């Protein structure tokens, strides 16, 4: 099912985000569906490894912690009062200067979990029958086909809001105030990247995987390699992280374009497929677990 069919949208691949002398990142492999034309083609190769997630960043959650001074009991009352006023001013200044990104994420979360947006959908009912393996269809072919479709549609949606994902506005790749995503560079070091660079590397890496004919064979009688399912899982995890970032930071733009019904149905389809074949661990879904549980209550996603 295609949720986004009009032309002119898609990520501009002319931007090469490889910075700081990093070698091109390696993306996680995934199956390539037959008889489908990908709208995403990037000439950049990717040699970095899969990114890792870091939960509950201490830098973001250290605001407003001001230990009392041990010497305060020995100061005159006037000095104690002045010190308290200075601490209050410092606390107010730090809170105001460090809260915009957190506040924006919280407002986005309130939006995508609130009425009527949380119930808006293009497809009524659940995706159970849509994601089930059809009779007489090879499971590898079915997974490859759907993964390719998910990647194609996600790339198109990101192309719509990519111009707003600037390094200044989003200096880290995160899904709300408690989840940061780190990239593993060519030297196996965890690197914090701006959201735009992380997403570009992830999409380029996925594209390299789904167009690899060894991992996603397109000819008959060529089996899928042993690492196929492992790479599919990694690809789906990377796509989920893009979903999570967009929901937490750019859902207002999706609504402004009147695409929230398409976006919600696309996400429900993605999660339903993942649950049907047990691809993404539920712990990885934590940044959007409230939305997923809401969709489950509505019957959009079947509880398994």
HELIX and SHEET records of a PDB file:
HELIX    1   1 UNK A   70  UNK A   74  5                                   5    
HELIX    2   2 UNK A   77  UNK A   98  1                                  22    
HELIX    3   3 UNK A  100  UNK A  112  1                                  13    
HELIX    4   4 UNK A  117  UNK A  119  5                                   3    
HELIX    5   5 UNK A  128  UNK A  131  1                                   4    
HELIX    6   6 UNK A  139  UNK A  161  1                                  23    
HELIX    7   7 UNK A  162  UNK A  164  5                                   3    
HELIX    8   8 UNK A  195  UNK A  210  1                                  16    
HELIX    9   9 UNK A  228  UNK A  256  1                                  29    
HELIX   10  10 UNK A  260  UNK A  276  1                                  17    
HELIX   11  11 UNK A  282  UNK A  288  5                                   7    
HELIX   12  12 UNK A  289  UNK A  298  1                                  10    
SHEET    1   A 3 UNK A  49  UNK A  55  0                                        
SHEET    2   A 3 UNK A 179  UNK A 184 -1                                        
SHEET    3   A 3 UNK A 190  UNK A 191 -1                                        
END                                                                             
